[in-house]
Amino acid sequence: MVDKKKDLINQIKREFSQLSKGQKLIAEYIISNYDKAAFMTASKIGQTVGVSESTVVRFANTLGFEGYPQLQRALQEIIKTKLTTVQRVEMGTQYTNEGDIIRKVLRSDMDNINYTLENIDYDVFQKVINEIFLADKIYIVGLRSSTALAEYFGFYLNMILDNVRIVGYGVSDIFEQTLRVTENDLVIGISFPRYSNRTIEALRYIKEQNVKIIGITDTVQSPLNEICNYTLTAKSNMASFVDSLVAPLSLINAIIVAVGMREKDEITEYFNKLENIWERYNIYNNKRGE
């Protein structure tokens, strides 16, 4: 697994001798306090080490970043798997008001989706769809914040196929729920920072049973990637203490639609029956506002 912290810190160390006096002060601070620097504005870092904000921006440019925000995101990417909830809340100090919050959060989610679209491996996506249809049973594992993704995925996939099971917290432990998994089944593991240890442990146990595993996570550096047969990634950079699951949800939607298109005739008949049931038992409110 690539150590992203070591890569960036080593880059700073390699270029240290070429830096100006002010930039060296910034470099020394980041090397020793990269976890704090990740949440500091360019102005705040400048004040802390005694240089101007423009010197901080030039330092980021020297490292190959377009500006300081890009360097800051790189630092946050390094430590996001280790962030406590309190540290995540501190990220919110960058917002000035509610209007600023909605603009930055939505823009961040848009960036995550665009990055995911640009970097998706279409060949792996196709193989994932194939594996879903080859499996006798499909187990979806997602805990903590990924529980919402697993439940959503399982709900819609179960409307198309009849062999889907959602594995989660409950009366039965995770390992008990996957005890009957066989080599003919497929397990889909979902986990995003901060990665759930229980999800990783469960997938490692399943891997020992020679079961194929699909991973849905944020990067190839994720601990899921080394466990899974195929991994699909969706960017989940956070804008604050709330995990950004917009791009992962969009990726899951794409999987559901792709599966549905292969079963178009069957699900058309199935949904026709469902519509009759929903109408008969008044499941949905069909009234429109006047």
C-alpha positions as CSV (number, residue, x, y, z in Angstrom):
1,M,0.0,0.0,0.0
2,V,1.3,3.4,-0.9
3,D,2.2,5.6,2.1
4,K,0.9,9.0,0.9
5,K,2.1,10.8,4.0
6,K,5.7,9.6,3.4
7,D,5.5,10.6,-0.2
8,L,4.5,14.2,0.4
9,I,6.7,14.7,3.4
10,N,9.7,13.2,1.5
11,Q,8.9,15.5,-1.4
12,I,9.1,18.5,1.0
13,K,12.4,17.2,2.5
14,R,13.9,16.7,-1.0
15,E,13.1,20.2,-2.1
16,F,14.0,21.8,1.3
17,S,17.4,23.1,0.2
18,Q,15.9,24.9,-2.8
19,L,13.3,26.8,-0.7
20,S,13.5,30.4,0.4
21,K,14.1,31.2,4.1
22,G,10.4,31.8,4.7
23,Q,9.3,28.7,2.8
24,K,11.7,26.6,4.9
25,L,9.9,27.8,8.0
26,I,6.6,26.6,6.4
27,A,8.2,23.3,5.4
28,E,9.5,22.6,8.9
29,Y,6.1,23.4,10.4
30,I,4.3,21.1,8.1
31,I,6.7,18.2,8.5
32,S,6.3,18.3,12.3
33,N,2.6,19.3,12.4
34,Y,1.0,18.1,9.1
35,D,-2.1,17.0,11.1
36,K,-2.7,20.6,12.3
37,A,-1.6,22.3,9.1
38,A,-4.4,20.3,7.2
39,F,-7.0,22.5,9.0
40,M,-5.2,25.8,8.8
41,T,-5.7,28.5,6.2
42,A,-2.7,29.9,4.3
43,S,-3.1,33.1,6.4
44,K,-3.1,31.1,9.7
45,I,0.0,29.1,8.7
46,G,1.7,32.3,7.7
47,Q,0.9,33.9,11.1
48,T,2.0,30.8,13.0
49,V,5.5,30.6,11.4
50,G,5.9,34.4,10.8
51,V,5.7,34.7,7.0
52,S,3.1,36.3,4.7
53,E,0.2,34.5,3.2
54,S,1.6,35.0,-0.3
55,T,4.8,33.1,0.8
56,V,2.6,30.1,1.9
57,V,0.9,30.2,-1.6
58,R,4.3,30.3,-3.3
59,F,5.4,27.3,-1.2
60,A,2.4,25.3,-2.4
61,N,3.3,26.3,-6.0
62,T,6.9,25.1,-5.5
63,L,5.6,21.7,-4.5
64,G,3.6,21.5,-7.8
65,F,0.2,22.5,-6.5
66,E,-2.0,25.1,-8.2
67,G,-2.5,26.9,-5.0
68,Y,-2.7,26.4,-1.2
69,P,-6.2,24.8,-1.2
70,Q,-4.8,21.9,-3.3
71,L,-1.9,21.4,-0.8
72,Q,-4.4,21.6,2.1
73,R,-6.6,18.9,0.5
74,A,-3.5,16.7,0.0
75,L,-2.7,17.0,3.7
76,Q,-6.3,16.2,4.6
77,E,-6.2,13.2,2.3
78,I,-3.2,11.9,4.2
79,I,-4.8,12.0,7.6
80,K,-8.5,11.6,6.9
81,T,-8.5,7.9,8.0
82,K,-7.1,9.1,11.4
83,L,-9.3,12.1,12.0
84,T,-11.4,12.1,15.2
85,T,-14.8,13.6,15.1
86,V,-13.5,16.7,17.0
87,Q,-10.9,17.2,14.3
88,R,-13.5,16.9,11.6
89,V,-15.6,19.6,13.3
90,E,-12.6,21.8,13.2
91,M,-12.7,21.7,9.5
92,G,-15.9,23.6,9.7
93,T,-14.1,26.7,10.9
94,Q,-13.4,27.5,7.2
95,Y,-17.0,28.5,6.7
96,T,-18.1,32.1,7.3
97,N,-21.9,31.7,7.2
98,E,-24.7,29.4,6.2
99,G,-24.6,30.6,2.6
100,D,-20.9,29.8,2.4
101,I,-21.6,26.3,3.8
102,I,-24.1,25.3,1.2
103,R,-21.9,26.6,-1.6
104,K,-18.8,24.8,-0.4
105,V,-20.5,21.6,0.6
106,L,-22.4,21.2,-2.7
107,R,-19.3,22.2,-4.7
108,S,-17.2,19.6,-2.8
109,D,-19.8,16.9,-3.6
110,M,-19.8,18.0,-7.3
111,D,-16.0,17.7,-7.3
112,N,-16.2,14.2,-5.8
113,I,-18.6,13.1,-8.5
114,N,-16.5,14.6,-11.3
115,Y,-13.4,13.0,-10.0
116,T,-15.1,9.6,-9.7
117,L,-16.4,9.9,-13.3
118,E,-13.0,10.8,-14.7
119,N,-11.2,8.0,-12.8
120,I,-13.7,5.1,-13.0
121,D,-12.3,1.8,-14.4
122,Y,-15.0,0.8,-16.9
123,D,-13.5,-2.6,-17.4
124,V,-13.7,-3.4,-13.6
125,F,-17.2,-1.9,-13.6
126,Q,-18.2,-4.4,-16.3
127,K,-16.6,-7.3,-14.5
128,V,-18.5,-6.4,-11.3
129,I,-21.8,-6.5,-13.1
130,N,-20.9,-9.9,-14.5
131,E,-20.0,-11.2,-11.1
132,I,-23.3,-10.1,-9.7
133,F,-25.2,-12.3,-12.2
134,L,-22.9,-15.3,-11.7
135,A,-23.4,-15.4,-8.0
136,D,-25.8,-17.8,-6.2
137,K,-26.2,-15.3,-3.4
138,I,-25.1,-11.8,-2.9
139,Y,-24.1,-10.5,0.5
140,I,-23.7,-6.7,1.0
141,V,-21.5,-5.6,4.0
142,G,-21.5,-2.0,5.1
143,L,-21.1,-0.7,8.6
144,R,-21.0,2.6,10.4
145,S,-21.6,5.5,7.9
146,S,-21.6,2.9,5.1
147,T,-24.7,1.3,6.6
148,A,-26.9,3.7,4.7
149,L,-25.1,2.8,1.4
150,A,-25.5,-0.9,2.0
151,E,-29.2,-0.6,2.9
152,Y,-29.9,1.5,-0.1
153,F,-27.9,-0.8,-2.4
154,G,-29.6,-3.9,-1.0
155,F,-33.1,-2.4,-1.1
156,Y,-33.0,-1.7,-4.9
157,L,-30.9,-4.7,-5.9
158,N,-33.4,-6.9,-4.1
159,M,-36.1,-5.5,-6.4
160,I,-34.2,-6.8,-9.4
161,L,-32.8,-10.0,-8.0
162,D,-34.0,-12.4,-5.4
163,N,-30.7,-13.5,-3.9
164,V,-29.5,-10.4,-2.0
165,R,-28.8,-10.2,1.7
166,I,-27.7,-7.2,3.7
167,V,-25.2,-7.9,6.4
168,G,-25.2,-5.5,9.3
169,Y,-25.4,-5.0,13.0
170,G,-28.3,-6.8,14.7
171,V,-29.2,-9.8,16.8
172,S,-26.7,-11.9,14.9
173,D,-23.0,-11.0,14.6
174,I,-21.4,-10.2,11.3
175,F,-19.5,-13.4,11.2
176,E,-22.6,-15.4,12.0
177,Q,-24.5,-13.7,9.2
178,T,-21.8,-14.7,6.7
179,L,-21.2,-18.2,8.1
180,R,-23.0,-20.0,5.2
181,V,-21.2,-18.0,2.4
182,T,-19.8,-20.4,-0.3
183,E,-17.4,-20.1,-3.2
184,N,-20.4,-19.7,-5.5
185,D,-21.5,-16.5,-3.7
186,L,-20.4,-12.9,-4.0
187,V,-19.7,-10.5,-1.2
188,I,-19.8,-6.7,-1.7
189,G,-18.0,-4.8,0.9
190,I,-18.5,-1.1,1.3
191,S,-16.3,1.1,3.5
192,F,-15.1,4.7,3.5
193,P,-12.9,6.7,5.9
194,R,-12.8,6.2,8.8
195,Y,-12.7,2.6,7.7
196,S,-14.6,0.2,9.9
197,N,-12.3,-2.4,11.4
198,R,-15.2,-4.9,11.7
199,T,-15.9,-4.6,8.0
200,I,-12.2,-5.3,7.2
201,E,-12.1,-8.2,9.6
202,A,-15.2,-9.7,8.2
203,L,-14.0,-9.4,4.6
204,R,-10.6,-11.0,5.5
205,Y,-12.5,-13.9,7.1
206,I,-14.7,-14.3,3.9
207,K,-11.6,-14.1,1.7
208,E,-10.2,-17.1,3.6
209,Q,-13.2,-19.1,2.4
210,N,-12.2,-18.5,-1.3
211,V,-15.2,-16.3,-1.9
212,K,-15.1,-13.5,-4.5
213,I,-15.3,-10.0,-3.0
214,I,-16.2,-6.7,-4.6
215,G,-15.0,-3.6,-2.8
216,I,-16.6,-0.2,-3.0
217,T,-14.3,2.4,-1.3
218,D,-12.6,5.7,-1.9
219,T,-9.1,5.0,-3.2
220,V,-6.8,2.1,-4.2
221,Q,-4.9,2.9,-1.0
222,S,-8.0,1.7,1.0
223,P,-7.4,-1.4,3.1
224,L,-10.3,-3.0,1.2
225,N,-8.3,-2.9,-2.1
226,E,-5.8,-5.5,-0.9
227,I,-8.6,-7.9,0.1
228,C,-11.0,-7.6,-2.8
229,N,-10.9,-9.3,-6.2
230,Y,-12.3,-6.1,-7.8
231,T,-12.5,-2.6,-6.4
232,L,-14.6,0.3,-7.5
233,T,-13.6,3.7,-6.1
234,A,-15.7,6.8,-5.5
235,K,-14.2,10.0,-4.1
236,S,-15.4,10.9,-0.6
237,N,-13.5,14.0,0.4
238,M,-15.3,15.5,3.3
239,A,-16.3,19.1,3.7
240,S,-16.6,18.8,7.4
241,F,-17.4,16.2,10.1
242,V,-20.1,14.7,7.9
243,D,-18.9,12.0,5.4
244,S,-19.5,12.8,1.8
245,L,-21.3,9.8,0.4
246,V,-22.7,11.5,-2.7
247,A,-20.2,10.0,-5.2
248,P,-20.4,6.5,-3.6
249,L,-24.2,6.6,-3.8
250,S,-24.0,7.7,-7.5
251,L,-21.7,4.8,-8.2
252,I,-24.1,2.4,-6.5
253,N,-26.9,3.9,-8.6
254,A,-25.0,3.1,-11.7
255,I,-24.5,-0.5,-10.7
256,I,-28.2,-0.9,-9.9
257,V,-29.2,0.6,-13.3
258,A,-26.7,-1.6,-15.1
259,V,-28.0,-4.7,-13.4
260,G,-31.6,-3.6,-14.1
261,M,-31.0,-3.0,-17.8
262,R,-29.9,-6.7,-18.2
263,E,-33.1,-7.8,-16.5
264,K,-35.4,-5.3,-18.2
265,D,-38.1,-7.6,-19.2
266,E,-38.3,-9.4,-15.9
267,I,-38.3,-6.3,-13.7
268,T,-40.9,-4.7,-15.9
269,E,-43.3,-7.5,-15.1
270,Y,-42.2,-7.4,-11.4
271,F,-42.8,-3.6,-11.1
272,N,-46.2,-3.9,-12.8
273,K,-47.2,-6.3,-10.0
274,L,-45.7,-4.0,-7.4
275,E,-47.6,-0.9,-8.7
276,N,-50.9,-2.8,-8.4
277,I,-50.0,-3.8,-4.8
278,W,-48.9,-0.2,-4.0
279,E,-52.1,1.2,-5.4
280,R,-54.4,-1.4,-3.8
281,Y,-52.9,-0.8,-0.3
282,N,-52.4,2.9,-0.7
283,I,-48.6,2.7,-0.1
284,Y,-47.8,6.0,-1.7
285,N,-49.5,9.4,-1.6
286,N,-50.4,10.2,-5.2
287,K,-52.1,13.5,-4.5
288,R,-50.5,16.5,-6.0
289,G,-50.5,20.0,-4.5
290,E,-53.1,22.3,-5.9
